[in-house]
């Protein structure tokens, strides 16, 4: 069940400075700005004292409870930061309406949107970050979940060296069920390339679309044959063409594990790096040969000039002797 339209509009327009005070725990959070909204709630950046946090509000108790359960499960997965940490949950007695609004508080992950990071740092970062993403997805899939609504807006690049973190677990679904939330551009069903069954290949299609959309200069809109259109986009982009085989397999649903897609993406990236290094080395060898040839030519010229000078001097000497 999603939020009602009226409730969503009201929660989406809370003014900065609004203080959310928990009914049961008594902690207060001052809202700074809205971070995003979805079918099941609205997320704000807030502060509690000097600590910045993310607060999600919704009138849908069941959805919030499901998301908190997922975050708790994520926290138990060792060796992988699958999503933000859950800090607390409470209810807020809204002064703007005579109703109680449930909310939960989670870690605020400071960073940059995935697509914005690629635009700023360059396409070469796309396969690097997608390989990181695939490692996170592999752990998530091993736990029996599918992220579902995988898109650049739900990915953040943080830290140094840069690393990818998942945001907004609202679409996370148990494998075998129907995906709860999706965004058309990253949904294989929209492109006519598979069902909306929650399985690893669903996320891997979306991972391929994240890489494609982040490397494309303009918006992508479905026109006609979805598969043919996506392959055309890959083939006409010099950078994406290097990863055509991997992206095509992901779009066609031929990967069953994120680890397999990551392995192939790493191999394709390594091949490109080796080819690029070889290409850079060729001009160096050529320039070396060219320098050698120039030196040889210079030596010949110098020899000819010296010989001509000696012949001239000898001719002058003979002429001078005859004149005597």
Secondary structure by P-SEA (a helix, b strand, c coil): ccccaaaaaaaacccccbbbbbcccbbbbbbcccccccccccccccccccbbbbbbbcccaaaaaaaaaaaaaaaaccccccbbbbccccccccccccbbbbbccccccccccaaaaaaaccccaaaaaaaaaaaaaaaaaaacccccccccccbbbbcccccccccccccccccccccccccccccccccccccccccaaaaaaaaaaaaaaaaccbbbbbcccaaaaaaaaaaaccccccaaaaaaaaaacccccaaaaaaaaaaaaaaaaaaaaaaaaaaaaaaaaaaaaaaaaaaaaaaaaaaaaaaaaaaaaaaaaaac
